[in-house]
Amino acid sequence: MTYALIRPLLYRLDPERAHGLAIKAVSVLPAPRARHGGPLQTRVAGIAFPNPVGMGAGFDKDALAVDGLLRAGFGFVEVGTLTPRPQAGNPKPRLFRLVEDRAVINRMGFNNGGVAAAVARLSRRKRESGVLGINIGANKDSADRIDDYRQAFRAVASLADYVTINISSPNTPGLRALQDKAALEELLDAVLEERGTPARNVPVFLKVAPDLQPADIDDIAAVALDRRLDALIVSNTTIARPPLRSRDAGESGGLSGAPLKLVALQRLRDFRRATGSAIPLIGVGGIETAEDAWQRILAGASLIQLYSAMVYEGPGIARSINRGLERLMRRDGFASIAEAVGCE
């Protein structure tokens, strides 16, 4: 109700400025934390998640609002994408709110304050306060992108409950080329070598794009299984353009939100088929309601993440989806989230 009242005021602001205000507001939310031990609790990659609804990377790039988001009811929060060195990202304007389509286009370009600043901030947190994922990437001007991932992983692994290797952003030129089989093998081997140190032995997730051909999906699945990754996050923003009504529909960048829903759902099903359910999947893209989340779970997602929907529904969306998931579980006769995964 409160968000519905202030939303028209936020929409008068430049989207990036509104986002900055949202980060500040969420960081001081007083709501109680997500409860543990309830019917939505689930375990993925050895991690106990209080509920399956997560905040995806991109909302809190610099780890400024982790605890506020957990207090808002998210079962886990993924910060970043963090790069080894700070970078300003692409020129502004670079974030566009497509209200008529309930969508967002961004070409942010991994703008962040760098790993060191985020690590200093996160080092002051109490680890027991919630599930934290850290999403890492390469600097745009890097001479050795694989070494960038190695450096970033080395810096954040001891602070994270899991680390996500992001090779799926369309806004860093050439980054998605790391999804090619040989490049992906080299990248993961470098990161997993770093994980061999006991202090850095943390689950590794891989975030992939929705804009993939069947052969790409099979290759990524094969590499993920061979390297024994702990989960795949499916998917990121799309460079495709379905029919859109908003005036900024022609802007370049990655499209997220409602128009991505069917594509992201299909990609989840594709990876479920390609992996044979041997690796946990996290469903992302166009999730707005409990029904959307439940559909992803039935299609094979052990967890889900959202981001763009919060622009339209506000920080109450996590609790709303969790309440709805409990209702849908009871309706369909499931006692746990894990029991429902892949049962469509």
N, C-alpha and C positions, 0 to 999 in steps of 0.2 A: 504493500500500500504506500509506504513512504517513498519507495523508488519510483512508483508510478507518478507521484506528485512532482518529484524533482527531475524526472527524465526530460520533459520538454525544455527545461532550463539547460540541462547538459547538452541537448541536441543543438542549442544555439551556439555552442562553443566549437572551436576547431576540434576535430576528433582526438588529435594527439594531446591537446591541452586537457580535454575532458578525461582522457585516460589517466593522465598524471594525477588529476584530482581524485579519480576513483581509487588509485593506488593508495593515496594518502588516507582516504576515508576508510578503506577496507583494513588498513594497517591498525586502526584503532577500534575496530568493531568489538563490542563488549559481550557478544553472544557466547553462550557456553560452547565448549568444544564438542565435536562429534563424539557420541557415546561409543564405548567399546563393548564387545561381547554381545551385541544385539543380533537380530536375524540377518542383517546385511553384512556382517563381518565375513571377510573372505581372506584366503591366503594365496598369494601369488609370488613365485620366485623366492619362497621362504620368508616373505614379509607378511605380517598380519595387517590388513587394511581394515579400518573400522567400518568402512562402507566402500562401494565400488565407484563412487563418483569423484573424479579428480579434476583439478584445474590444470589445463594444458599449458605447455610452455608458450611463452610469448606475452602472457598477461603481466607476469611479474618477472621481467627480464633480469633485474638486479637484486632479487631476493629482499625486497623492501617490505613485503606484506605477507610473508609465509604464515605466521601465527594468526593473523587476522583472517586469512582465507580458511584456515583450519577451524577457527572459531565460527566461521559462517556455515560450517557443516560439510565442507569437502573432506573426503576420506584421505586424500593425498594431494600434494601440491608439487608441481614440477616447475622449477624456476629456470630462467635462461631464455634464449640461448646465450651462454657465456663463451667468450673467445679469450685466448691467452692474453692479448693486449686490448686495451680499450679501443673502441672505434665509434665514430659518430653515426655510421649508417649512411643511407642514401639521402640525397637532398629532399627537403620538404617542399610541398606537401607530399606525404607518403602513406597516409592512412585515410581511408574513405569509408564513411558510413552509408550503406545502401539501405535506407530505412524501408522503402517499399518492398524490398526483396528479403528483408531480415538477414542481411549479409554484410560482409566487410571485405574490402580490398586493401591489402597492405603491400608495400614494397620497402619495408623498414630497413632491411639489410643488416641484420644482427647488430643493431645499435645497442651497446651495453658498456658499462664501466670497466669491463675486464674481470678476469678471474680473481686477481688479488683482492680487489675491493669487495667482491661478493664473499670470498672466503673469510676475510676479516669480519664481515657482518655476520655470517653464519656461524662463525666460531663462538659467538657470544650466545647462541641459542642453546636451549636444553634439548638434547636429542630425543628425550622421551615424550616430547610434546606433540608428535605427529609424524606421518610418513612424508619424507622429503625426497623428491627426485631432482637431479641436477642435469640439465640438458646442455651439451657442449657442442661447439662448432669451431670452424677455422676462420681466421681473419681473412678479409677480402683480398688484401695485398700480400698474403703469405707466399713465401717462396717454397714452402714445404708443408702442405696442408695436413698430411698424415702426422707429421711431427707436432703440428698445432693440437691435434686431438690427443696425442700422447701427453703433451705438456698439460693440457687442460684436465685430462683424466687424473694425472698425477697430483694436481693441485686440489681437486675436489673430492676424490674418492673417499677419504677418511671422514668426510662430513655428510655424505649422502647415504640414504637407504638404498638408492639405485642411481645409476648414471645412464643417461640416454645419449647415444651417438646420433646426432642429427645430420643426415645427409640428404634431406628432403626439401629444404627451403628453395624456392625458385628465385630468391632475391639476392643471392650471392652467385655471380656468374661461374658456371662450371661445377658448382657444388654437387648437383645431382648426378654428375658423371661418376661420382664415387659409388653410385648404385650398380655400376657395371661390375660384373663378377670378379674379374681379376683385381680391379681397384678396391672393391669391397673386401676381398680376402686379405689384401695387403694392409688395409686400414684396421680391420678387426684383429689381425695378428699382432699389430703394433700395440693396440689398446689392451688386448688380453695378456700380452707380455708384461705390461705395466701392472695388470691385476694380479700377477703372480706374486707380488709382494704381499705378505700377510696383512699389513696395515691398509692395503688397498683392495682387499678381496671383497668386492661389492658386486651385486648383480648388475649386469650390463644389458640394457635395452637398446633396440635399434628402431629409429623412426623413419618410415618410408613414405614416399609420395603416392598420391592417388593416380598420377599420370604415368601408368606403367602398362606395357604390353604383356601378354601371357608368358612369353619367354623370360621377360624380366622378373616376373613374379616367381616363376619356377627357379630361376637362378638365385634370387635373393633368399628364397625359402631353403634351398639346398645349402647355401653358405651359412645361413643362420643355424640350421640343424647341425651341420658339420662342426661349427665352432661352438656349439652348445650355448648359444645366447639364451638369456633368461626370459626375454619377451620381445615381441614386435609391436610397435605402435603404428596402427593403420588408421588414418593416414594424416598427411599435412594438407596445406592449401593446394588448390588446383590452378593451373594456368589456362585451363579450358574455360570457355564462356558459354554456359547455357543461356537461354533467353532471360534477360533481366530488364527491369522497368526503370531503375533509378538513373538519375542524370549522370552519375559518375561510373556507370557500368563499363565505359570504354577505357577506364584507367588501367594501366599496366600493373602487374603484381599478382600476388596470390589471392584467390577468392576463397572465402570461408563463409560459414553460416548455412542457412537453410538450403540454398541451391546445391550445396555439396552433398546433401543427405543421401540421395540414392547412389551416387558414385562411390561414396565412402563405404556404404553398406555393402555394395557389390565387391569392392576391393577386400573388405573383411572376409566375405565368403570365399573369395579367390584364395586368400592366404590360408584360410582354414582348410580348404581342399589341398593346397600345395604342401602344407606342413603335416597333414593328417592328424591334426590336433596334438602334435607332439611338442608344441611350444605355445606358451600362453600368448594371447593376443589382447591388445588394448584398442578399443574402438573409439575413433575420433572423427568428427566431421559432421556438422549439421544437427547435432543432438541438442534438442530444445526441451523435451518433455520426458516424463517417466516412460511413456510408451516408446519413444525413440530409444531410450537407454535399454529398455527391456528387449526390444527387437534386436539390438546389437548383441546383447547377452545370449539370446536364443540362437543368434547366428554364429556364435563362437567367441565373443569377447568375454574375458574374465574380469575386465575393468573397463570403464569408459572415461573419457575426458571431454571437457567442453571449454570454450573460451568466448566465441562470438555471441552465443546466446546470452551471456551475462550482460552484454551491451544493451540488450533489449529487455531482459527480465530482472537484472540487478542481482545483488549478492544473495538474495533469498532463493535463488534457483537451485542450489545444492540441496537444501532441506526439502524443497518442493519435490524434486526428483526422488529423493530418498523415501519420502512418505509414499509417493506413488509406487515405487518399486516394492515396498513392503505389501501394498495392496495387491499388486499384480502377482507377486509370489504366492500370496494366499489364494488368490483367484485360480491360479493354475496348478496349485497343489505342490509347490516346491518348498522345502524346508530351509534351503540355503541357496545363495547365489551360485556356488560351485556346482551344485546339482543341476542347475538350469543351463549351464554353458553348453552351447551347441545343440540344443534340443529342438530346434525349429523343424 
